[in-house]
Amino acid sequence: MLGTAMMRQTPGKPRPSTEPTVYIVDDNSAVRDAIRWLVEQVKLPTRTFESATEFLAAYHPAIAGCLVLDMRMPGMSGLDLQEKLLEIGATLPIIIVTGHGDIPVTVRAMKAGAFEFLQKPFSDQVLLDSIAAAMRKHAVLLERRRRDSESGAALSTLTSREREVLRLLRGGNSSKLIAAALDISTRTVEGHRANIMAKLGVKTLPQLVNKLLPPDPAQ
Amino acid sequence: MDMSLGAVHPCIGRVAAMGVDAATMHRVLSRLDGLLSWDEWRDEAGASDMAPEGILQSDAVLLGAELSNPVSVAQRVCCIDKGIPVLILARPERVAQLEREIIFSPSLGSDVRPWPMADLDRLPDALRVAVERRQQRSSYQHTIQSAQLHLGKLTLFQPEVTHYLDRLLDRLPVGVLTVDASGAVLSMNRRAEAIFGSAEREVLGMPLRSFFVSADHGRLTDCLQIDRRAEPRAPRIFEVAARRGESGYVEATAAPLAYHAGQRGAMLILQDVTERVRAERERTRAEQDLRAHVKVLNAFHQISSAQNLGFEDKARHLLEFGCRHLGLPFGLLTRIEGDVLHIVDAVSPGEAIHPGATMDLALTYCDQTHRLQHPLSIEFAGIGPGDLRVHIAGQRIESYLGARVLVGANVFGTIAFAGNAPRAAPFSSSDRETMKLMAQWIGGQLERKRNEAQMRILSSALEQAADSVAITDREGVIQYVNRAYERLTGYHKDEAVGRKMSILRSGAHGAAFYDELWRGIKRGDIFRGILINRRKDGSTYHEDKTITSLRGRTGDITHFVSTGHDVSERHKAEEAARLHQAEMAHVARLSTLGEMTSGLAHELTQPLCAITTYAQTCLRIANSSAADLGQIRYGLDQVVRQAELGGAIFMRLRKFGRKGETVMRPTAMQEVIREAVSLIGADLKQAQISLHVDDGQWLPKVRVDPIQIEQVILNLVRNSIDSMSAVQPPARQLFIRTARASDGEVKVSIVDHGHGCPAELVDRLFEPFFTTKPTGLGIGLGISRTIIEAHGGRLWLEANAPHGTTFSFTLPLC
């Protein structure tokens, strides 16, 4: 029974979905079902996996939401999965649930960037709150990523002269100073500046600066 | 007789009758039936007229009872022919007188006698015999006369006739030989040549006696001293001296012989009677032998059956008797040991040989004797071929008779008699038989003595044996018990013998058990087992019993031998050991449980966690504005199920931890494995081990205490978990294999892919309190082995490699 349960593999690559979803990985079907049922009460989509490997097989970088992960599982354990996800640069926040949390394991999990660490049996509210927080965090992260990738794409259309001008602009230099530094006319600098603004889709200088700055952690 | 006379025969002779009355005549004639012809002389006058020819033509004369003077008639007849038989019929009262008259009549022949009228029935036969006698006599006389003629006249003057007669004589089936007055041989016919083994021409002139053995010479001379007028003598038998080959015997009848020259000689009619004499002598000798043998046997029997003598005395008497009987001075009874001849007892002149003395076996005749089935006899060693010259007591042995003595199938030694003088005659077959008999008797006695000694030892061993022994007949009636039996059961010999073995039954075994037992032993099977029996005082005891059957000569079972000893103490000790083992197992289980706490806690946490979550969710739904009862019901269903699951785990734990008696029952091995795995499942998960259990094959049930076997599997699996901690998770594979072993056993193997067991520790694995782990008591493997062995199985390290260990155990089927 245990053996067959472990051997049973029901993969099936899920369609990469950007809809934020609660991914639940637990080898115990009752616990898995209970969490799923609870989460569904707050109208969140869920997907359940009975092993770490099954989840890995279904994983796609584009998925959003959070991962509720059991620590003690046969084969690949929760910690192993966490490390693996970190390795491949996954950003999915991980809420770890465990039957008994011994300190070394907990420390290891937190160091590896676990979002939350819950001990079984847990309060439903605590779990739901953690899930909500994790999903929010992941949404912000994804939004910033999206913007980063958009500006990155615009920057790549700039010419080398335009890139030079942009670098000097970011340094806070005026057009005159830039012209002097590059030994070109001020008018030419202005021309380049107009091109950059057009390519990055901004109209004002503060908009340009905002676009190039890293995301604000305070948000 | 009547028949021979009743038949019609050719006439063989003539009888002259005178004065015989018609009735008598008729009666005699009717009985003779033509065998004799009949001339009748009318009266005395007729007799006086009778011509000499008439007399000479008759072969016998019968005179009637009415003749006034028959003796004078007979005298007249005898004047003419003295040799003619005359029978005188007489009334019975006259017979005696007539006999006297005949005796005192000098001129009567020898063949005249009276015949009583009362005995007419035998008269024809007497006449016939008389006629034959007369004819034979005259034929001899005729032969001798013609020989006289031939020798006396014809030899000289008529060579042809002589030759003719010689040829005639040569054809005679009897030997004919003539000698002169001095006894020198004159002639012999061919038959005589054959009898003496010599040709006539070689022996002419030789003294006749030289043909005969010297012992017979006197008789031979006497035989040849014959008077012409003397009565023919009865044939005599003489022994012919051996000339070529063997000696023979002849029967000789001598007749006088006269020559022209007046020389007197004799003629011998010879008949070879060697065969007859030999047969007769043989018979006589056999008879003498037999008589002698019977005498010896009698003496032998007297000695051997003497009531008041021991074996040693009898043997001594036998030796003395043998010496006496054989006429030999030395008599020895010996024992052979290797190359040495030990004198057991000896008879010797002046007691020169002492019992207990030893001799070099190779220097005695006994060396040969003991290899021979039959007695060895030496009559004259001095002329023997051997270069062995045996001396005994300083005297050289010339005659010897010895036989080997067998005890069972083995040579014990010899019995031998010897003397320093050669023996005149060979040892007789009777002597040799006697010798054999003595050897057999002594061998038999020795064997009996040996068997008796063995029986004494055996029976005293039986009597003194520590084991109780009872012998019963076929029906179980006790015939013998030993002392140990008395001590064990409390029944005295006198109380037990004659009663049945069932007096010991305690009631602990059912009737079916005893039926089975008896069926088995009556079939000839050996029963072995522990019986709970009852003593005379009512207390019970455990007896380790063996019952075997004894078979008689016919192969049927006649007795049963029951041996046993009290194993109550051992039984108690085993009981205690079993209890102790159960306790040990319990302690070990508790220890195991302690070590498994973390895993078990996790196992319990799972349903608890699920229950909590379901229950909280139910509450959440119930509290919401639009409470969906269906949803709540779903949640509560799950709660119930998980609670049951948790309860089952608790039950299992309690069962596993329970202290209790060992309870053996038919159990499916898979069930035990499943239970064990459900307890260790959490630990396996924690250790990220993949478990593979054979569950396809059907296995017969085993008779075990499932909890204890579960414990063994748990121990082995936990060892495997520990041994795999150092390998990478994907390689952490654990297999539980089950198979049916060939000889009525189920085999379970726990196979892991761990680091194996260090070689230097393998031997110590099963020691109690030996452990390589930082935690735990180290009694796991030891107690596991104890448990499996208590179940009648084995537990061992089957394979030990750097990449895995296999522990296996077997359990007997139900």
Interface residues (C-beta under 8 A of the other chain):
Chain A: M1 L2 G3 M6 M7 D27 N28 A30 V31 D33 A34 I35 W37 L38 Q41 R72 M73 P74 G75 M76 S77 D80 V97 G99 H100 K120 P121 F122 S123 D124 L127
Chain B: S598 A601 H602 T605 Q606 P607 L608 C609 A610 I611 T612 T613 Y614 Q616 T617 R620 I621 S624 Y634 G635 Q638 R641 Q642 L645 R674 V677 S678 G681 A682 L684 K685 Q686 Q688 I689 S690 L691 H692 V693 P729 P730
